[in-house]
Amino acid sequence: MNILSLFSGAGGLDLGFEKAGFKTIWANEYDNEIWETFEKNFPKTTLDRRSIANVPSIDIPEAIGLIGGPPCQSWSEAGKSRGIEDHRGQLFFEFIRVLRDKKPLFFLAENVSGMLAGRHSEALDNIKNHFIDSGYDLSFKLLNAHDYQVPQDRKRLFFVGFRKDLNISFEFPKEFPKKRFLKDVIWDLKDNVLAAKEKNYTNGENCAIDNHEYMIGGFSTMYMSRNRVRNWDEPSFTIQAGGRHAPLHPSAPKMEFVEPNIRIFVPAHEHLYRRLSIRECARIQTFPDNHKFYYDNLTAGYKMVGNAVPPNLAYRLAKKIQESLLIALSSGAINTDNLNSHTNNSQCERSVS
């Protein structure tokens, strides 16, 4: 079952969908710091490197599904929260443009929880109406990745739609009763990590495990305003796209409270505090160790990992989508011709520069 991927990043969504049995035949990513990582981890996928705004729909092959996470900085609670007024927020409409022109059987779009803020309510309603007016039955829900065997608290909003002619009523996957915590995924990495080289350049092949290196440098007053340490038996804080805001390793004691918005490292134990490595962040995001991230400076590595959808969560969503499609197939709402007509990958023989 062939799918298309927009704003693909390092491929977290794609990994989850491919594990569920889908195949990303064409992807689009404009950030040149990500290209090598995506292409080397998905060698059979055509990567279009142009801005999606400059990609005519005719250049995009047919597929049964469309997935992607339009840039979220403009909606983020931690940023300026300009939403649809920011050109990055408007990229959501490029996703909708491709959806309308290609008319796949389903789509999935992901974004930050900040979209639910009251100041964005009109813009959010506008986006939802565009999905519906494009001919899709829409479901959307705020999910915490920790409920789906991802060892971190990470709340994200998901939009899932099926073409109205399929009459599919989608239900999001149920939460997993068994949770995963930091000790479950990074305990074995605690003793062989490397600090970044000067100016946070990579250690490259000197890492015992790919990408097992952490950013060096001081911590801002904003960073020091609250506790940044989670214990081994807790889920991680959200893995963010900026290395300077990475959570601290659980081997350190929790930071001491001084007064509101001021915390300090426990005196005489300052040496225990380090940021999580890129590989530790990737493990917490549920990337497998054979998914290598390529970069010269660690800032790019943290960005790729932190912007990704956790593959485990993507897999759970993909399985529910697949289940819905198979039910529709068995009921006759979809026939094999519908599926076969969206599997032509003849346009996917080379990367587009």
C-alpha positions as a Markdown table, in Angstrom:
| # | Residue | x | y | z |
|---|---|---|---|---|
| 1 | Met | 0.0 | 0.0 | 0.0 |
| 2 | Asn | 1.8 | 3.0 | -1.3 |
| 3 | Ile | 1.8 | 6.4 | 0.5 |
| 4 | Leu | 3.2 | 9.9 | 0.1 |
| 5 | Ser | 5.1 | 11.8 | 2.8 |
| 6 | Leu | 5.2 | 15.6 | 3.2 |
| 7 | Phe | 7.5 | 17.5 | 5.6 |
| 8 | Ser | 9.1 | 14.1 | 6.1 |
| 9 | Gly | 12.0 | 15.2 | 8.4 |
| 10 | Ala | 14.0 | 12.2 | 9.7 |
| 11 | Gly | 11.2 | 9.8 | 8.9 |
| 12 | Gly | 9.5 | 9.0 | 12.2 |
| 13 | Leu | 6.1 | 8.8 | 10.6 |
| 14 | Asp | 7.4 | 6.8 | 7.7 |
| 15 | Leu | 9.1 | 4.2 | 9.9 |
| 16 | Gly | 5.9 | 3.6 | 11.8 |
| 17 | Phe | 3.8 | 3.3 | 8.6 |
| 18 | Glu | 6.3 | 1.0 | 6.9 |
| 19 | Lys | 6.4 | -1.2 | 10.0 |
| 20 | Ala | 2.6 | -1.5 | 9.6 |
| 21 | Gly | 2.9 | -2.6 | 6.0 |
| 22 | Phe | 2.7 | 0.7 | 4.0 |
| 23 | Lys | 5.4 | 1.9 | 1.6 |
| 24 | Thr | 6.5 | 5.5 | 1.3 |
| 25 | Ile | 7.2 | 5.8 | -2.5 |
| 26 | Trp | 7.7 | 9.6 | -2.6 |
| 27 | Ala | 8.7 | 12.1 | 0.1 |
| 28 | Asn | 9.2 | 15.8 | 0.3 |
| 29 | Glu | 11.7 | 17.6 | 2.6 |
| 30 | Tyr | 13.1 | 21.1 | 2.1 |
| 31 | Asp | 15.7 | 21.2 | 4.9 |
| 32 | Asn | 19.1 | 20.4 | 3.5 |
| 33 | Glu | 20.4 | 19.3 | 6.9 |
| 34 | Ile | 18.0 | 16.4 | 6.8 |
| 35 | Trp | 18.4 | 15.1 | 3.2 |
| 36 | Glu | 21.3 | 12.7 | 3.9 |
| 37 | Thr | 19.6 | 11.2 | 6.9 |
| 38 | Phe | 16.4 | 10.5 | 5.1 |
| 39 | Glu | 17.9 | 9.2 | 1.9 |
| 40 | Lys | 20.3 | 6.8 | 3.6 |
| 41 | Asn | 17.6 | 5.4 | 5.9 |
| 42 | Phe | 15.0 | 5.2 | 3.1 |
| 43 | Pro | 17.1 | 4.3 | 0.0 |
| 44 | Lys | 14.0 | 3.1 | -2.0 |
| 45 | Thr | 12.0 | 6.3 | -1.5 |
| 46 | Thr | 12.2 | 9.2 | -3.9 |
| 47 | Leu | 13.0 | 12.3 | -2.0 |
| 48 | Asp | 11.9 | 15.6 | -3.6 |
| 49 | Arg | 14.1 | 18.4 | -2.1 |
| 50 | Arg | 12.1 | 21.4 | -3.3 |
| 51 | Ser | 9.9 | 23.5 | -1.1 |
| 52 | Ile | 6.4 | 21.9 | -1.3 |
| 53 | Ala | 5.1 | 25.3 | -2.4 |
| 54 | Asn | 7.2 | 24.9 | -5.6 |
| 55 | Val | 6.1 | 21.3 | -6.3 |
| 56 | Pro | 3.3 | 21.0 | -8.9 |
| 57 | Ser | 0.8 | 18.3 | -8.0 |
| 58 | Ile | 1.4 | 16.7 | -11.4 |
| 59 | Asp | 5.0 | 15.9 | -10.2 |
| 60 | Ile | 3.6 | 13.9 | -7.3 |
| 61 | Pro | 2.7 | 10.2 | -7.9 |
| 62 | Glu | -0.5 | 8.5 | -7.0 |
| 63 | Ala | -0.8 | 6.7 | -3.7 |
| 64 | Ile | -3.5 | 5.5 | -1.3 |
| 65 | Gly | -2.4 | 7.7 | 1.6 |
| 66 | Leu | -0.8 | 11.0 | 2.5 |
| 67 | Ile | 1.0 | 11.6 | 5.7 |
| 68 | Gly | 3.0 | 14.5 | 7.2 |
| 69 | Gly | 3.7 | 17.0 | 9.9 |
| 70 | Pro | 3.6 | 20.6 | 8.6 |
| 71 | Pro | 6.1 | 22.8 | 10.5 |
| 72 | Cys | 4.9 | 23.4 | 14.0 |
| 73 | Gln | 7.0 | 26.3 | 15.3 |
| 74 | Ser | 4.4 | 28.9 | 14.5 |
| 75 | Trp | 1.8 | 27.0 | 16.6 |
| 76 | Ser | 4.1 | 26.1 | 19.5 |
| 77 | Glu | 3.3 | 27.1 | 23.1 |
| 78 | Ala | 7.0 | 27.6 | 23.6 |
| 79 | Gly | 7.4 | 30.0 | 20.6 |
| 80 | Lys | 5.7 | 33.1 | 19.4 |
| 81 | Ser | 2.5 | 31.2 | 18.7 |
| 82 | Arg | 1.7 | 33.2 | 15.6 |
| 83 | Gly | -0.1 | 30.3 | 14.0 |
| 84 | Ile | -1.6 | 30.7 | 10.6 |
| 85 | Glu | -0.2 | 34.3 | 10.4 |
| 86 | Asp | 3.3 | 32.8 | 10.1 |
| 87 | His | 4.3 | 31.5 | 6.7 |
| 88 | Arg | 5.2 | 28.2 | 8.3 |
| 89 | Gly | 1.7 | 27.9 | 9.6 |
| 90 | Gln | 0.4 | 28.5 | 6.1 |
| 91 | Leu | 2.2 | 25.4 | 4.9 |
| 92 | Phe | -0.7 | 23.4 | 6.3 |
| 93 | Phe | -2.6 | 24.7 | 3.2 |
| 94 | Glu | 0.1 | 23.2 | 1.0 |
| 95 | Phe | -0.7 | 19.8 | 2.6 |
| 96 | Ile | -4.4 | 20.4 | 1.8 |
| 97 | Arg | -3.6 | 21.4 | -1.7 |
| 98 | Val | -1.8 | 18.1 | -2.4 |
| 99 | Leu | -4.6 | 16.3 | -0.7 |
| 100 | Arg | -7.3 | 17.9 | -2.9 |
| 101 | Asp | -5.3 | 17.3 | -6.1 |
| 102 | Lys | -4.2 | 13.7 | -5.4 |
| 103 | Lys | -7.4 | 12.5 | -3.6 |
| 104 | Pro | -5.8 | 9.6 | -1.7 |
| 105 | Leu | -8.0 | 7.2 | 0.3 |
| 106 | Phe | -6.8 | 8.6 | 3.6 |
| 107 | Phe | -4.5 | 11.2 | 5.2 |
| 108 | Leu | -2.8 | 11.8 | 8.5 |
| 109 | Ala | -1.4 | 15.1 | 9.6 |
| 110 | Glu | 0.3 | 15.9 | 12.9 |
| 111 | Asn | 1.0 | 19.1 | 14.8 |
| 112 | Val | 1.7 | 20.5 | 18.3 |
| 113 | Ser | -0.9 | 20.8 | 21.1 |
| 114 | Gly | -0.5 | 24.6 | 20.8 |
| 115 | Met | -2.9 | 24.5 | 17.9 |
| 116 | Leu | -5.7 | 24.0 | 20.5 |
| 117 | Ala | -4.9 | 27.3 | 22.3 |
| 118 | Gly | -7.9 | 29.7 | 22.3 |
| 119 | Arg | -6.1 | 32.3 | 20.2 |
| 120 | His | -5.9 | 29.8 | 17.4 |
| 121 | Ser | -9.5 | 28.5 | 17.5 |
| 122 | Glu | -10.6 | 30.4 | 14.4 |
| 123 | Ala | -7.6 | 29.2 | 12.4 |
| 124 | Leu | -8.0 | 25.6 | 13.6 |
| 125 | Asp | -11.7 | 25.6 | 12.6 |
| 126 | Asn | -10.6 | 26.9 | 9.2 |
| 127 | Ile | -8.1 | 24.0 | 8.7 |
| 128 | Lys | -10.7 | 21.4 | 9.9 |
| 129 | Asn | -13.3 | 22.8 | 7.5 |
| 130 | His | -10.7 | 22.7 | 4.6 |
| 131 | Phe | -10.1 | 19.0 | 5.3 |
| 132 | Ile | -13.9 | 18.4 | 5.3 |
| 133 | Asp | -14.5 | 20.5 | 2.2 |
| 134 | Ser | -11.8 | 18.5 | 0.4 |
| 135 | Gly | -14.1 | 15.5 | 0.6 |
| 136 | Tyr | -12.9 | 13.7 | 3.8 |
| 137 | Asp | -14.6 | 12.5 | 7.0 |
| 138 | Leu | -12.3 | 14.0 | 9.6 |
| 139 | Ser | -11.3 | 12.7 | 13.0 |
| 140 | Phe | -8.9 | 14.6 | 15.3 |
| 141 | Lys | -7.6 | 14.0 | 18.8 |
| 142 | Leu | -4.8 | 15.1 | 21.1 |
| 143 | Leu | -2.7 | 12.1 | 22.0 |
| 144 | Asn | 0.1 | 11.6 | 24.6 |
| 145 | Ala | 2.8 | 9.4 | 23.1 |
| 146 | His | 3.4 | 7.9 | 26.5 |
| 147 | Asp | 0.1 | 6.1 | 26.2 |
| 148 | Tyr | 1.5 | 4.2 | 23.2 |
| 149 | Gln | 4.7 | 2.7 | 24.6 |
| 150 | Val | 6.8 | 5.8 | 24.0 |
| 151 | Pro | 8.9 | 6.6 | 27.2 |
| 152 | Gln | 8.1 | 10.3 | 27.2 |
| 153 | Asp | 5.3 | 12.8 | 27.9 |
| 154 | Arg | 4.6 | 14.2 | 24.4 |
| 155 | Lys | 1.2 | 15.6 | 23.5 |
| 156 | Arg | 0.5 | 16.1 | 19.9 |
| 157 | Leu | -2.6 | 16.7 | 17.8 |
| 158 | Phe | -3.5 | 14.3 | 15.0 |
| 159 | Phe | -5.9 | 14.8 | 12.1 |
| 160 | Val | -7.0 | 11.6 | 10.3 |
| 161 | Gly | -9.4 | 11.6 | 7.4 |
| 162 | Phe | -10.9 | 9.1 | 5.0 |
| 163 | Arg | -12.5 | 9.9 | 1.7 |
| 164 | Lys | -16.2 | 10.4 | 2.2 |
| 165 | Asp | -17.2 | 7.8 | -0.4 |
| 166 | Leu | -15.6 | 5.1 | 1.7 |
| 167 | Asn | -18.0 | 5.7 | 4.7 |
| 168 | Ile | -15.3 | 4.9 | 7.2 |
| 169 | Ser | -15.7 | 6.0 | 10.8 |
| 170 | Phe | -12.2 | 6.1 | 12.3 |
| 171 | Glu | -11.5 | 5.4 | 15.9 |
| 172 | Phe | -8.1 | 6.3 | 17.4 |
| 173 | Pro | -6.1 | 3.4 | 18.9 |
| 174 | Lys | -6.7 | 2.6 | 22.6 |
| 175 | Glu | -4.1 | 3.5 | 25.1 |
| 176 | Phe | -1.7 | 0.8 | 26.1 |
| 177 | Pro | -2.0 | -0.2 | 29.8 |
| 178 | Lys | 1.7 | -1.0 | 30.1 |
| 179 | Lys | 3.9 | 2.1 | 30.0 |
| 180 | Arg | 7.6 | 2.4 | 29.2 |
| 181 | Phe | 10.1 | 4.5 | 31.2 |
| 182 | Leu | 13.6 | 5.8 | 30.9 |
| 183 | Lys | 15.3 | 2.7 | 32.4 |
| 184 | Asp | 13.5 | 0.6 | 29.8 |
| 185 | Val | 15.3 | 2.2 | 26.8 |
| 186 | Ile | 18.5 | 4.0 | 27.8 |
| 187 | Trp | 19.9 | 2.2 | 30.8 |
| 188 | Asp | 22.5 | 0.4 | 28.7 |
| 189 | Leu | 23.8 | 3.7 | 27.2 |
| 190 | Lys | 24.8 | 5.3 | 30.5 |
| 191 | Asp | 28.5 | 4.5 | 30.5 |
| 192 | Asn | 29.8 | 5.0 | 26.9 |
| 193 | Val | 28.7 | 8.5 | 25.9 |
| 194 | Leu | 30.9 | 11.2 | 24.4 |
| 195 | Ala | 30.8 | 14.9 | 24.9 |
| 196 | Ala | 30.6 | 16.9 | 21.6 |
| 197 | Lys | 33.8 | 18.3 | 20.2 |
| 198 | Glu | 34.5 | 22.1 | 20.5 |
| 199 | Lys | 31.6 | 24.2 | 19.2 |
| 200 | Asn | 29.4 | 21.1 | 19.3 |
| 201 | Tyr | 31.0 | 19.4 | 16.3 |
| 202 | Thr | 30.3 | 15.6 | 16.0 |
| 203 | Asn | 32.6 | 12.9 | 17.1 |
| 204 | Gly | 31.4 | 10.9 | 14.1 |
| 205 | Glu | 32.7 | 7.4 | 13.9 |
| 206 | Asn | 34.3 | 7.6 | 17.3 |
| 207 | Cys | 30.9 | 7.1 | 18.9 |
| 208 | Ala | 30.6 | 3.6 | 20.3 |
| 209 | Ile | 27.0 | 3.7 | 19.2 |
| 210 | Asp | 25.9 | 5.9 | 16.3 |
| 211 | Asn | 25.0 | 9.4 | 17.5 |
| 212 | His | 25.7 | 8.7 | 21.2 |
| 213 | Glu | 27.1 | 12.1 | 21.9 |
| 214 | Tyr | 25.7 | 15.1 | 23.8 |
| 215 | Met | 25.8 | 18.9 | 23.4 |
| 216 | Ile | 28.1 | 20.9 | 25.5 |
| 217 | Gly | 27.9 | 24.5 | 26.7 |
| 218 | Gly | 26.1 | 26.4 | 29.4 |
| 219 | Phe | 22.5 | 26.5 | 30.3 |
| 220 | Ser | 20.3 | 29.6 | 29.9 |
| 221 | Thr | 18.4 | 31.2 | 32.8 |
| 222 | Met | 15.2 | 30.1 | 31.1 |
| 223 | Tyr | 16.4 | 26.5 | 31.1 |
| 224 | Met | 17.3 | 26.7 | 34.8 |
| 225 | Ser | 13.9 | 28.0 | 35.7 |
| 226 | Arg | 12.5 | 24.6 | 36.4 |
| 227 | Asn | 13.5 | 21.0 | 37.0 |
| 228 | Arg | 14.9 | 19.3 | 33.9 |
| 229 | Val | 15.6 | 15.8 | 35.4 |
| 230 | Arg | 13.4 | 12.8 | 35.3 |
| 231 | Asn | 14.2 | 9.7 | 37.3 |
| 232 | Trp | 14.9 | 6.3 | 35.7 |
| 233 | Asp | 11.4 | 5.1 | 36.6 |
| 234 | Glu | 9.7 | 8.0 | 35.0 |
| 235 | Pro | 8.9 | 9.0 | 31.4 |
| 236 | Ser | 11.2 | 11.6 | 29.8 |
| 237 | Phe | 10.2 | 15.2 | 29.4 |
| 238 | Thr | 9.2 | 16.0 | 25.8 |
| 239 | Ile | 12.2 | 15.6 | 23.5 |
| 240 | Gln | 12.4 | 19.0 | 21.8 |
| 241 | Ala | 14.0 | 20.0 | 18.6 |
| 242 | Gly | 16.7 | 22.2 | 20.2 |
| 243 | Gly | 19.7 | 20.5 | 21.8 |
| 244 | Arg | 20.2 | 23.3 | 24.4 |
| 245 | His | 16.7 | 22.4 | 25.7 |
| 246 | Ala | 17.3 | 18.7 | 25.9 |
| 247 | Pro | 16.3 | 17.0 | 29.1 |
| 248 | Leu | 19.1 | 16.1 | 31.5 |
| 249 | His | 20.3 | 12.5 | 32.1 |
| 250 | Pro | 18.4 | 10.6 | 34.8 |
| 251 | Ser | 21.7 | 9.8 | 36.7 |
| 252 | Ala | 21.7 | 13.3 | 38.1 |
| 253 | Pro | 19.7 | 14.3 | 41.2 |
| 254 | Lys | 16.7 | 16.5 | 40.5 |
| 255 | Met | 17.4 | 20.2 | 40.5 |
| 256 | Glu | 17.0 | 22.1 | 43.8 |
| 257 | Phe | 14.2 | 24.7 | 44.1 |
| 258 | Val | 15.4 | 28.2 | 45.1 |
| 259 | Glu | 12.3 | 30.3 | 44.4 |
| 260 | Pro | 9.7 | 30.4 | 41.6 |
| 261 | Asn | 11.4 | 30.2 | 38.2 |
| 262 | Ile | 14.9 | 29.6 | 39.8 |
| 263 | Arg | 16.5 | 26.2 | 40.3 |
| 264 | Ile | 20.1 | 25.1 | 40.6 |
| 265 | Phe | 22.1 | 22.0 | 40.3 |
| 266 | Val | 22.7 | 20.3 | 43.6 |
| 267 | Pro | 26.0 | 21.7 | 45.0 |
| 268 | Ala | 29.0 | 19.5 | 44.7 |
| 269 | His | 27.2 | 17.3 | 42.2 |
| 270 | Glu | 27.3 | 19.6 | 39.2 |
| 271 | His | 29.5 | 17.0 | 37.3 |
| 272 | Leu | 26.5 | 14.6 | 37.2 |
| 273 | Tyr | 24.4 | 16.9 | 35.0 |
| 274 | Arg | 24.6 | 16.5 | 31.3 |
| 275 | Arg | 22.2 | 16.6 | 28.5 |
| 276 | Leu | 20.7 | 13.4 | 27.0 |
| 277 | Ser | 22.7 | 12.3 | 24.0 |
| 278 | Ile | 21.2 | 12.4 | 20.5 |
| 279 | Arg | 21.0 | 8.6 | 20.5 |
| 280 | Glu | 19.3 | 8.6 | 24.0 |
| 281 | Cys | 16.8 | 11.1 | 22.6 |
| 282 | Ala | 16.3 | 8.9 | 19.6 |
| 283 | Arg | 15.7 | 5.8 | 21.8 |
| 284 | Ile | 13.2 | 7.8 | 23.8 |
| 285 | Gln | 11.5 | 8.8 | 20.5 |
| 286 | Thr | 11.5 | 5.0 | 19.7 |
| 287 | Phe | 13.9 | 5.2 | 16.7 |
| 288 | Pro | 15.8 | 1.9 | 16.3 |
| 289 | Asp | 19.6 | 2.1 | 16.6 |
| 290 | Asn | 20.1 | 1.3 | 13.0 |
| 291 | His | 18.4 | 4.5 | 12.1 |
| 292 | Lys | 21.5 | 6.7 | 11.9 |
| 293 | Phe | 21.4 | 10.5 | 11.9 |
| 294 | Tyr | 23.9 | 12.4 | 9.7 |
| 295 | Tyr | 25.1 | 15.9 | 10.7 |
| 296 | Asp | 28.3 | 17.9 | 11.2 |
| 297 | Asn | 27.0 | 19.9 | 14.2 |
| 298 | Leu | 25.0 | 18.3 | 17.0 |
| 299 | Thr | 22.3 | 21.0 | 16.7 |
| 300 | Ala | 21.1 | 19.5 | 13.5 |
| 301 | Gly | 21.0 | 16.0 | 15.1 |
| 302 | Tyr | 18.8 | 17.1 | 18.0 |
| 303 | Lys | 16.6 | 19.1 | 15.6 |
| 304 | Met | 15.9 | 16.0 | 13.5 |
| 305 | Val | 15.2 | 13.8 | 16.4 |
| 306 | Gly | 13.0 | 16.3 | 18.3 |
| 307 | Asn | 10.8 | 17.2 | 15.4 |
| 308 | Ala | 10.0 | 13.6 | 14.5 |
| 309 | Val | 6.8 | 11.7 | 15.3 |
| 310 | Pro | 7.8 | 8.7 | 17.5 |
| 311 | Pro | 7.8 | 5.7 | 15.3 |
| 312 | Asn | 5.9 | 3.6 | 17.9 |
| 313 | Leu | 3.1 | 6.0 | 18.0 |
| 314 | Ala | 3.1 | 6.3 | 14.2 |
| 315 | Tyr | 2.9 | 2.5 | 14.0 |
| 316 | Arg | -0.2 | 2.3 | 16.3 |
| 317 | Leu | -2.0 | 4.9 | 14.2 |
| 318 | Ala | -1.0 | 3.2 | 10.9 |
| 319 | Lys | -2.3 | -0.1 | 12.1 |
| 320 | Lys | -5.7 | 1.4 | 13.0 |
| 321 | Ile | -5.8 | 3.1 | 9.5 |
| 322 | Gln | -4.9 | -0.2 | 7.9 |
| 323 | Glu | -7.6 | -2.0 | 9.9 |
| 324 | Ser | -10.2 | 0.6 | 8.7 |
| 325 | Leu | -9.1 | 0.1 | 5.1 |
| 326 | Leu | -9.3 | -3.7 | 5.3 |
| 327 | Ile | -12.8 | -3.5 | 6.8 |
| 328 | Ala | -13.9 | -1.2 | 4.0 |
| 329 | Leu | -12.3 | -3.6 | 1.5 |
| 330 | Ser | -14.2 | -6.6 | 2.9 |
| 331 | Ser | -17.5 | -4.6 | 2.9 |
| 332 | Gly | -17.0 | -3.6 | -0.7 |
| 333 | Ala | -16.6 | 0.1 | 0.0 |
| 334 | Ile | -13.1 | -0.3 | -1.5 |
| 335 | Asn | -12.2 | -2.8 | -4.2 |
| 336 | Thr | -8.8 | -4.0 | -5.3 |
| 337 | Asp | -9.0 | -1.7 | -8.3 |
| 338 | Asn | -9.1 | 1.3 | -5.9 |
| 339 | Leu | -5.9 | 0.0 | -4.3 |
| 340 | Asn | -4.1 | -0.9 | -7.5 |
| 341 | Ser | -4.9 | 2.4 | -9.2 |
| 342 | His | -2.8 | 4.1 | -6.5 |
| 343 | Thr | 0.3 | 1.9 | -6.6 |
| 344 | Asn | 1.9 | 3.2 | -9.8 |
| 345 | Asn | 5.4 | 4.4 | -8.8 |
| 346 | Ser | 6.7 | 4.9 | -12.3 |
| 347 | Gln | 7.3 | 8.6 | -11.5 |
| 348 | Cys | 9.6 | 7.6 | -8.6 |
| 349 | Glu | 12.8 | 6.5 | -10.3 |
| 350 | Arg | 15.1 | 9.3 | -9.2 |
| 351 | Ser | 15.5 | 12.1 | -6.6 |
| 352 | Val | 14.5 | 15.6 | -7.6 |
| 353 | Ser | 17.1 | 18.2 | -6.7 |
